[in-house]
């Protein structure tokens, strides 16, 4: 939960650091080692993560709007959406909707009845937004190399 907004952490070794819920908005994390770091729920909006090592970093629920991920390693795709008041963060392995984080394979398989116990409104929300969220999950799960091959 630390407030590191605007901090210059370029080239810092933050491997394994617990930065969950931290405010890192506008921070310079270029070329930082964030391997294995817990960035769940962190505010990374506008942060510079270019060239950062994000191997095994937990980015579930992180706000990555306007973040610079160019050259991050490994190259990853992340999507951030908001439908009906619940934030959705999609990474290649996991998706977080509201406070629920589960493997993408589960979200892709679940029907509205399967999420009913998560929240009193979850089944209605999932019935309305499932198709769009699953399309984003499938897209984000595609390897980055597929994009480069498509341009060749």
C-alpha positions as CSV (number, residue, x, y, z in Angstrom):
1,X,0.0,0.0,0.0
2,X,3.0,2.3,-0.3
3,X,2.6,5.7,-2.1
4,X,5.4,5.7,-4.7
5,X,3.6,7.9,-7.2
6,X,6.1,9.5,-9.5
7,X,9.1,7.8,-7.9
8,X,12.2,7.1,-10.0
9,X,12.8,3.4,-9.6
10,X,14.5,2.8,-12.9
11,X,17.0,-0.1,-12.8
12,X,15.9,-0.9,-9.3
13,X,16.0,-4.5,-8.2
14,X,12.5,-5.1,-6.8
15,X,12.5,-8.9,-7.4
16,X,10.0,-10.5,-5.1
17,X,8.9,-7.2,-3.6
18,X,5.4,-6.9,-2.1
19,X,4.0,-3.9,-3.8
20,X,0.4,-5.0,-3.6
21,X,-2.0,-2.1,-3.5
22,X,0.9,0.4,-3.9
23,X,0.4,3.7,-5.7
24,X,3.0,3.7,-8.5
25,X,1.1,6.0,-10.8
26,X,3.5,7.9,-13.0
27,X,6.5,6.1,-11.5
28,X,9.6,5.4,-13.6
29,X,10.2,1.6,-13.5
30,X,12.1,1.4,-16.7
31,X,14.5,-1.5,-16.8
32,X,13.5,-2.4,-13.2
33,X,13.7,-6.1,-12.1
34,X,10.1,-6.9,-10.9
35,X,10.4,-10.6,-11.4
36,X,8.2,-12.4,-8.9
37,X,6.9,-9.1,-7.4
38,X,3.4,-8.8,-6.1
39,X,1.8,-5.9,-7.9
40,X,-1.8,-7.1,-7.3
41,X,-4.1,-4.2,-7.0
42,X,-1.3,-1.7,-7.6
43,X,-2.0,1.6,-9.3
44,X,0.5,1.6,-12.2
45,X,-1.5,4.1,-14.4
46,X,0.9,6.1,-16.5
47,X,3.9,4.2,-15.1
48,X,7.0,3.6,-17.3
49,X,7.6,-0.1,-17.3
50,X,9.6,-0.1,-20.5
51,X,12.3,-2.8,-20.4
52,X,11.1,-4.0,-17.0
53,X,11.5,-7.7,-16.1
54,X,8.0,-8.8,-15.2
55,X,8.6,-12.6,-15.2
56,X,6.2,-14.2,-12.7
57,X,5.0,-10.8,-11.4
58,X,1.5,-10.8,-10.1
59,X,-0.4,-8.1,-11.9
60,X,-3.9,-9.2,-11.1
61,X,-6.2,-6.3,-10.4
62,X,-3.4,-3.8,-11.2
63,X,-4.4,-0.5,-13.0
64,X,-2.2,-0.4,-16.1
65,X,-4.0,2.3,-17.9
66,X,-1.6,4.4,-20.0
67,X,1.3,2.4,-18.7
68,X,4.3,2.0,-21.0
69,X,5.0,-1.7,-21.4
70,X,7.2,-1.5,-24.5
71,X,10.2,-3.8,-24.3
72,X,9.0,-5.4,-21.0
73,X,10.2,-9.0,-20.5
74,X,8.6,-11.3,-21.1
75,X,6.5,-9.5,-23.7
76,X,3.0,-9.6,-22.3
77,X,-0.4,-8.5,-23.2
78,X,-2.7,-7.1,-20.6
79,X,-6.2,-5.7,-20.9
80,X,-8.1,-3.6,-18.5
81,X,-11.9,-3.1,-18.8
82,X,-14.8,-1.9,-16.7
83,X,-18.3,-3.2,-17.2
84,X,-21.1,-2.3,-14.8
85,X,-18.8,-1.0,-12.1
86,X,-16.6,-4.1,-11.8
87,X,-13.0,-3.6,-13.0
88,X,-11.7,-6.4,-15.2
89,X,-7.9,-7.1,-15.6
90,X,-6.9,-9.8,-18.0
91,X,-3.4,-11.3,-18.2
92,X,-2.3,-14.3,-20.3
93,X,-2.9,-16.7,-17.3
94,X,-5.4,-15.1,-15.0
95,X,-8.4,-12.7,-15.0
96,X,-9.6,-10.6,-12.1
97,X,-13.2,-9.4,-12.1
98,X,-13.9,-7.3,-9.1
99,X,-12.2,-9.2,-6.3
100,X,-12.4,-12.6,-8.0
101,X,-9.1,-13.9,-9.6
102,X,-9.2,-17.2,-11.4
103,X,-7.4,-18.9,-14.2
104,X,-8.5,-17.9,-17.7
105,X,-9.6,-21.5,-18.5
106,X,-12.2,-21.3,-15.7
107,X,-13.6,-18.0,-16.8
108,X,-13.9,-19.3,-20.4
109,X,-15.8,-22.3,-19.2
110,X,-18.1,-20.7,-16.6
111,X,-21.7,-20.0,-17.3
112,X,-23.8,-17.6,-15.2
113,X,-24.9,-20.3,-12.8
114,X,-21.2,-21.2,-12.1
115,X,-20.5,-17.7,-10.7
116,X,-23.7,-17.2,-8.7
117,X,-22.0,-17.7,-5.4
118,X,-19.3,-15.1,-6.0
119,X,-21.7,-12.1,-5.5
120,X,-25.5,-11.7,-5.4
121,X,-25.4,-10.0,-8.8
122,X,-22.6,-12.0,-10.4
123,X,-24.8,-14.4,-12.5
124,X,-26.7,-11.4,-14.0
125,X,-23.5,-9.5,-14.7
126,X,-21.8,-12.6,-16.2
127,X,-24.8,-13.3,-18.4
128,X,-24.6,-9.8,-19.8
129,X,-20.8,-9.4,-20.2
130,X,-19.5,-13.0,-20.5
131,X,-19.2,-12.9,-24.3
132,X,-17.2,-9.7,-24.4
133,X,-14.9,-10.6,-21.5
134,X,-14.2,-14.1,-22.9
135,X,-13.3,-12.5,-26.3
136,X,-10.8,-10.3,-24.5
137,X,-9.4,-13.2,-22.5
138,X,-8.9,-15.3,-25.7
139,X,-7.2,-12.4,-27.4
140,X,-4.8,-11.6,-24.5
141,X,-3.9,-15.3,-24.2
142,X,-2.5,-15.3,-27.7
143,X,1.3,-15.3,-27.7
144,X,2.9,-12.0,-28.5
145,X,4.9,-13.8,-31.3
146,X,1.6,-14.3,-33.1
147,X,1.3,-10.6,-33.6
148,X,4.7,-10.2,-35.1
149,X,4.1,-13.2,-37.4
150,X,0.9,-11.5,-38.6
151,X,2.8,-8.4,-39.7
152,X,5.4,-10.3,-41.7
